[in-house]
Structures are given as C-alpha cells and as structure tokens.
C-alpha cells in the first residue's frame, strides 16, 4: 500500500500546468466546438502495460475546471496494469474535461513512466538484498511527485534536497583537500539527527573514509571487483551505496557484489512516459 501524497502538495503543480496550457484565452477549440452545457463521459486507459502513479493528478485537474465532475478511480497508484487497463472514469462538463485532458495525461503519464521503470529495476535485483534508490536528477518543480512515483514502483528515496542530509561529493573533497578533512568538517557541523555520506572513487579513498566513520559511503563508478572488495573491507560497518552509470543490464551484477543501496539517476531523468489516453464512452 503506497501512502498517497496530500492534495496540498500536488494541487499547485496541477494548477500551474493547467494555467500554462490554458494560456491567455482558455481552450478556444472547445469553446468554439462544444456547447457550454454539454456533458461527457470518458475513461482514462493505459495504452501499454506499466505501473500506475499520479492518479490524483487526473482527479485534481478535472476538479479544478469542473468542481462538480464525478471522477471514479479504477486503479491504484503502485498497481501494475495491462494494455487497455482502465485507470479512471470521469463524467462532467465536456469543455472542462477536454481542457483538463492534456494536463492530466501529461502528469499521470510521466509519473507512471517513472514507476514502471523503477519496478523493472527493483525486479532486476530481487533476492539480493540491495535497494534501488533515486537521486536529485528530477524535473525542476516536480521532485515531490517524481520521488513519489519512485516509491510507487517499489524504489526508495534518496535525499530530497540539499538540506536533509550531508552528502560530500568529489568537488567538496577537492575544496577541502581530502576525504578525511571533509569528513572532519562535516562531523563537526552536523546535528545529532543529520546523517553524513561521502563519495569515494577508489579503494584508497574508501579506507580514508572508513577512518572518518560516516553513515554511508558512495562508491562512484567502481568496477564489480572493487565493489566486492569494498564490501569485504567494510564488513557491515557502514552502508555502502553503488552509483554511476547503472543500467538495467548491469544492476543485477552490481547488487550481487553485496552493496546495500544502488542509486539510479535514470529512474527520473530517463524514464519513458507511460502512454495513457482518454476515450469518450
């Protein structure tokens, strides 16, 4: 069961998308072709199989333009659907439904595509104990929704922003002079609830990082052999995250080295939109 996002977090994105689409004069096509009081019943359906996410965007987009419309969700976020699977039934003012259509499809299709790709990665590492996590490589303005979609696909969220965890990257290390010095400064500054992660790009840096006792060590673009060696050297003392160039073809082998977490930027920056359509009934 996926805990849904509150409408409060989704509504501003839906409103902004509707405003962008309606522009300066509204839906001139619907205004020209459809009587103001006309009614329409329609079904949102998946054109291809996938994992659903973002159905609240459909409901909110329609309610924004027709508060009296009836929207009946026929699937649940996180649910796998087949091609032709019905996601929602709607009935309301025809102009409003058609004006809200593209915004609803854009958001639900985008989020469902992320959930679908995430599910593929999660299934690829099943049984290994490794968890699939996302990154901050999200569409500006859509981070909360896209990270929610990752959860719908069975993945786990990495940090949401720069303020909820300390993540020392290679450029931070360069600015500080060494992994050890960066960790020393971070440890001194961190509050008791703030976790510290440091990125390393070699086994030598790994040893230096272990001496600084971070909560998580990110192994950036390590070979499979070095990942396995890092797991051996760490011996469960800290969480190990593998990162860098992970694909569906390589993720299983990475997981089998024994790392705890595999971060995949592609979940949000390269997911294909799930094809969803609206059909009058």
N, C-alpha and C positions, 0 to 999 in steps of 0.2 A: 504494500500500500504506500503510494507516494503522497507525502504531505503536500497539499496544494499551496501555491503561493497566494497570499492575501490579494484580493482585488485591488487594494490600495497600492500595491507595488506594480501591478500590471496596467491599471487604467491610464496612467499618464502616457505610457508608451503607445497604447491603443489610440488615445485621443490625438497624440502628435502625428501618428501615421494617418489617421483619418483627415486631419487638417491639411496635411501635405497633399493628400490625394484630392480633396475637395477643392483646394485652391481658392481662387477669388470669387468664383461664381457657382460653386457646387457642381453636382452631376448634371451637366447640361443635356446629356444624352437621355437620361431617364426623365428629366423634366420635359423634354420635347416629345418623347415617345409614349410615356405611360401616364394615364390619368392619375391625378393626385390621390384619389381614394382607392386605387386598385390594390388588390391583395395578392399575395404569392405564397405558395408553399414550396419548399425546396429541401434537398438533402445534401449535406456535405459528405463526400465519399472519397476514400483513398483510391487513386488510380493504380498504385503499385503497393506491394506489401511493405510493411515497415512497423515502427514503434511510434505510438502516438504521444505527442506532448503539446501543450499550449492550447487545449480546447477552450480554456477560459477566454482566450483572445477572440474566439468566434462569438461567444456569448456577449462579451463586453462591447465588441464592435457593433453588433446588431442593436444592443440595448441603447447605445449612445445615440443612434439615429432613429430608433423606434422603441421607446421605453415600454410600450405595450405589446411588443412582439413576443411570441412564445418560442422558446429555444429549448429543445429536449436533447441533451447529450446522450448519444447511443454507445459511446465507448468511454474509456477512462485513460487518463494520462498514464503512460507506462505499459499500456496494453499493446500486444502485437496484433496487427490487423492484416488481413489478406487483401489482395487487389479487389476492389469493389466493395470493401467493407465500409459500412455507413458509420460516420462519426457523430453527426448531429442532424436533427430535423428542425426546421425553422418554419414559422408562419407569421406573416406580418405585412406591413405596408410594402408594396412591391418596390417603390422608389427607394425606400430606406434599405431594404435587403440588398438590392443591386448596387447601391452606393457603398455599402459596408463590405461587399463581397471580396474585393481585392485585398483590402487591409486584413480581413480575417484569414484569407488564404495565404497571404504573404507570411504572416506571423506563425500560424499553425504549421504551415509547410516547412518553414525554416527550423522551428523548434523540433518538429517531428523528424526532420532530417538529422539533426544532432543526436536525438535519442536513438535513432536507428543505427547510426554509425557507432555510437557508444556501445550499444548492445552487441554489435559484432566484435568489438574489441574485448568486451567482458567475456563473451562466449569463447573467444580465442584463447584466453588464459584460464579458463575454468579448471579447477582442481589443483592449481599451482600454489594458491595462497596469495598471489600478487593481486593488488588492487589497481584498477585503472582510474587515473585522476586527470582532471582538466588543467588548464593553465589560464593566464590572464590574456591570452590571444583571442579576445572576444570582439564582437562588433560593438563599436562605441555606442553607448546608450542602451545596449541590450544585455549587459553582463548578467544581471539577476535572472533574466528569463533564460538565457543560454545555459547558465550553470544549473538552473532548474531542469532543463531538458537533459543535461548530462545525468542528473540523478534519476530521471525517468527511464534512461537507458541502462541503469544499473551501475553507473560510474560514481565516483566520489569527487567532491570539490576540493581543489587546492585552495590557497588563499583567495579571497575575493578582491583584495586591493593591496595597496602599499602599506596600509595601516593595521592589518590584523595579524601579521607575523613578520619576523625579521628574516629576510632571505638574502644572504650575502652572495652576490654573483661575481663573475670574473673581474668585472670592472671595479667593483668595490674592493676586491683583493688587490688589484693593481694600485688603486688610490691609497690603500693602507700600507702596502709594501709586502704583505704576506698573508697567508691564510690565518696563521696564528695570531697576528696583530689584529686582523679584522675581527676574529672571534673574541679576542680580549676586550676590544672596544664594545662590541655588541653585548657581551655578557655584562659588562659594567653598566650599560644603559638600559637593559631590558627589565621590565617589571616582572613580578613573580608569575604572572599568567602568560607572558609573552614567550612563544617558542622561537627557537633560533635554528635556521637551516643554512648550510653553507654549500656552495657548489665547488666541486673539485674536478680537475681534468686529468689527473694522473694518480697512480698509486702512492707516489711520494707525497702529494698533497693530501691524500686520504689519511696517511699516517699523521701528518701535521694536524689535520682536522680532528682526528680522534683524540689527540692530546688536549684539545680545547673543549672537549665534551659538549658538542652541540646536540640538539634534539634530533636533527635529521641531517643527513649528508646526501647531496645530489651528485650522482655520478654522471658527468656530462660526456656524452659520446664515447663511452667506454666500449672496448671490444667485449665480446662474450667471455673470453678468457679472463680479462681484467675484472669484469663484473663478478665472476665466480670467485676470483681471488679476493676481491673487496668483501664479499660476503664471508669468506673464510677468516679474513683478518679482523673483521668487525665482530664476529661471533655474537651477534644479537645485542651488542651494547647500545647501538643507535639504530633508528630507522633509516633504511637505505632506499633512495629514490633513483631509478634509472630514467635518463632523459636524453633527448636528442635524436632526431631522425627516426623515430619509432613508426613502423608501418604495420598493417595487418599481417604482412608476410613475415615480419621479424619479431612481433611481440611475444609469440609463444616461447621462442628460444630465449628471449630476454627474461621472461618470467621464470623459466626453468633454471636460471642461474641462482635463484633464491632471494632476489631482491624483494623488498616489501611493497614498493609502490612503483608504478610506471606512469610517468606523466606524458600526455599526448596532446600537443597543441592542435593537431588535425581535427580533434573532436569538434572544435568550434570554428577553426579558420578554414577548414576544407570539406566540411560536410555538404553533401548534395541535398537540395531541398526535396522533401517527400512530395510527390505530385498528388495534390488534393484538388478536387473540383466541386463545384456547386451545380446541382441539376434540379430544375423545376420538376415538381411531381403533381 
